[in-house]
């Protein structure tokens, strides 16, 4: 009985997260097209200053938003208990490798509860997660400041710390199960 209940909970969680992804793909496409057009035409788009943060990595080193100034920032907001978040990890690693020399910081920010911080640290180590791995927790204002309504959420900041796309494409294309070519094309245009 416990196994059946657990299976139902897992399926419900997966489909619920998956449905929110599908709804956001419509918004992502529109915003990505606007961002892509502005990069092509070298014209500004309306930008909002990203809220500042000061978060620690796995070794306790603190990072502020200002530490990433001068490069674009691709932020991945996730949690260890989120199945769709974990699916993105290998694709995020592929993107980081592919754009290692590009002017882009890859920053993953966990919104796990403070009690789950050891679980987060273990997952980062075991999966050899690269980029900058930060812990915000749920108790921090990070999720509120960035208006995070679901996870995974991906955000692109410009070189000056402005939000260019609050609903950026995910590393994995949910339709093909491959690395997201829309995101790859967008990253190639960022100079």
C-alpha positions in Angstrom: 0.0 0.0 0.0 2.8 2.4 0.9 4.5 1.7 -2.5 1.3 2.5 -4.4 0.8 5.7 -2.4 4.4 6.7 -3.1 4.0 6.0 -6.8 0.9 8.1 -7.0 2.6 11.0 -5.2 5.7 10.8 -7.5 3.4 10.7 -10.7 1.3 13.6 -9.4 4.5 15.7 -8.7 6.0 14.9 -12.1 2.9 15.7 -14.0 2.2 18.8 -12.0 5.8 20.2 -12.6 5.6 19.1 -16.2 2.3 21.0 -16.8 3.8 24.2 -15.4 6.8 23.7 -17.7 4.5 23.4 -20.7 2.6 26.5 -19.7 5.8 28.4 -19.4 7.2 27.2 -22.7 4.7 29.5 -24.4 5.9 32.5 -22.5 9.6 31.4 -22.9 9.2 31.3 -26.6 7.8 34.8 -26.9 10.4 36.3 -24.5 13.2 34.4 -26.2 12.2 35.7 -29.6 12.2 39.3 -28.3 15.6 38.7 -26.7 17.0 37.1 -29.8 15.7 39.9 -32.0 17.3 42.5 -29.7 20.6 40.7 -29.8 20.5 40.4 -33.6 19.6 44.1 -34.1 21.8 45.3 -31.3 18.9 47.2 -29.8 18.1 47.5 -26.1 15.1 45.8 -24.6 13.4 47.0 -21.4 15.4 45.5 -18.6 14.8 45.3 -14.8 17.7 45.4 -12.4 18.1 41.9 -10.8 17.7 41.9 -7.0 21.0 41.6 -5.2 21.9 38.5 -3.3 24.6 37.1 -1.1 24.7 33.3 -1.1 27.2 30.7 -0.1 28.6 27.9 -2.2 29.3 24.3 -1.0 32.5 25.4 0.7 30.9 28.4 2.4 32.4 31.0 0.1 29.9 33.9 -0.4 28.9 35.2 -3.8 27.1 38.4 -4.4 25.3 39.3 -7.7 28.0 41.9 -8.3 30.6 39.1 -8.5 29.2 38.1 -11.8 29.2 41.6 -13.4 30.9 41.7 -16.8 29.5 38.4 -18.1 26.0 37.1 -18.8 24.5 34.9 -16.1 22.4 31.8 -16.8 20.7 31.0 -13.5 19.1 27.6 -12.7 16.8 27.7 -9.7 16.2 24.2 -8.5 15.9 21.8 -5.5 17.1 18.3 -4.8 13.6 16.9 -4.4 12.4 18.2 -7.8 12.4 15.4 -10.5 12.3 17.8 -13.5 15.2 19.8 -11.9 17.4 16.7 -11.7 16.6 15.8 -15.3 18.2 19.1 -16.4 21.6 18.4 -14.6 23.4 16.5 -17.4 22.2 19.0 -20.0 23.4 21.9 -17.8 26.8 20.3 -17.6 26.9 19.9 -21.4 26.0 23.6 -21.9 28.7 24.6 -19.4 31.3 22.6 -21.3 30.1 23.8 -24.7 30.2 27.5 -23.6 33.2 27.2 -21.2 35.0 30.1 -23.0 31.9 32.2 -23.6 31.2 35.3 -21.5 28.5 33.4 -19.5 28.5 32.4 -15.8 26.4 29.3 -15.1 24.9 29.7 -11.7 22.7 27.0 -10.0 20.8 28.1 -6.9 19.1 25.6 -4.6 15.9 26.6 -2.9 15.9 23.4 -0.7 15.0 23.9 3.0 17.8 24.6 5.4 17.3 21.1 6.8 18.1 19.6 3.4 21.4 21.6 2.9 23.5 18.4 3.5 21.4 16.6 0.9 22.1 19.4 -1.5 25.9 19.3 -0.8 26.0 15.6 -1.2 24.1 15.8 -4.6 26.5 18.5 -5.9 29.5 16.4 -5.0 28.1 13.1 -6.3 27.0 14.6 -9.6 30.2 16.6 -9.9 28.0 19.6 -10.7 30.0 22.4 -12.3 29.4 26.1 -12.7 28.7 28.0 -9.5 26.6 26.1 -7.1 24.9 28.3 -4.5 22.4 27.6 -1.7 19.5 30.0 -1.1 17.2 27.8 0.9 13.5 28.5 1.4 14.1 30.7 4.5 16.0 33.3 2.4 14.2 36.0 0.4 15.8 34.9 -2.8 12.7 33.1 -4.2 10.5 36.0 -3.3 12.8 38.6 -4.7 13.1 36.8 -8.0 9.4 35.9 -8.1 10.1 32.2 -8.3 6.7 30.5 -8.7 7.9 27.0 -9.8 11.1 25.1 -10.3 13.1 24.5 -12.3 13.2 28.2 -13.3 15.9 29.5 -15.6 16.8 33.2 -15.8 19.2 35.1 -18.0 20.9 38.3 -16.7 22.9 40.7 -18.9 26.5 41.8 -18.2 25.3 44.6 -15.9 23.1 42.4 -13.7 19.7 43.2 -15.4 17.1 40.6 -16.0 17.0 39.9 -19.7 14.7 36.9 -19.6 12.9 35.8 -16.3 11.7 32.6 -18.1 14.6 31.4 -20.1 14.6 28.1 -21.9 15.7 25.0 -20.0 18.9 23.2 -20.9 17.0 20.2 -22.1 14.3 20.6 -24.8 11.3 18.7 -23.3 10.0 17.9 -26.8 13.2 16.3 -28.2 14.9 15.1 -25.0 18.1 16.7 -26.3 20.1 19.8 -25.5 17.9 22.8 -26.2 19.0 24.3 -29.6 17.1 27.5 -29.0 19.2 28.1 -25.9 22.4 27.2 -27.7 21.6 29.6 -30.5 20.9 32.3 -28.0 24.2 31.7 -26.1 26.1 31.9 -29.4 24.8 35.4 -30.0 25.9 36.6 -26.6 29.2 38.5 -26.9 
